[in-house]
Amino acid sequence: MKHRLDYALAAPAGYKALGSVHSYVHGCGLEKELIDLVYLRVSQLNGCAYCLDAHSRDLLKLGVSLEKIMLLAAWREGLPLFTPREQAALAWAETVTHVAQTQIPDADYAEATAVFSEKEIADLTLAIALMNALNRVAISFRKVPAAIKAHLENLNDE
């Protein structure tokens, strides 16, 4: 994987704008673990290696079990590990991320709003939209995950 472009340097105002949304999301009142689980699930759906690495590490730092992180891609099968609130957030993240296919059915919206307030569902949707945007930027410009950087550094040290 070869890094193509440092988008933070190429478009600093745009990067700063995305950073402002990130700051808003992390201060909006939604639980940090819930946000990071959603970020990781969206990144799994989009296949963003950089974000998979980053958000897995974030969840581990929060004390989330490795088992929960490993089963996130199949969260419906690992239901005892995920709270009802997390389940609703993950289902909403999937339908919003796949909006072109799902068109966000009324039933999906009803399930999400049964668990989240209007502000919370708005904030959660902003978090999902932000991660989808960041995934697309990181994938487009081949942002290199920390795990790959460390691996390459170890190879160079040998």
Buried (B, 14 or more C-beta within 10 A) or exposed (E): EEEEEEBBEEBEEEBEEBEEBBEEBEEBEBEEBBBBBBBBBBBBBBEBBBBBBBBBBBBEEEEBEEEBBEBBEEBEEBEEBBBEBBBBBBBBBBBBBEEEEEEBEEEBEEBBBEBBEEEBBEBBBBBBBBBBEBBEBBBEBEBBBEBEEEEEEEEEEE
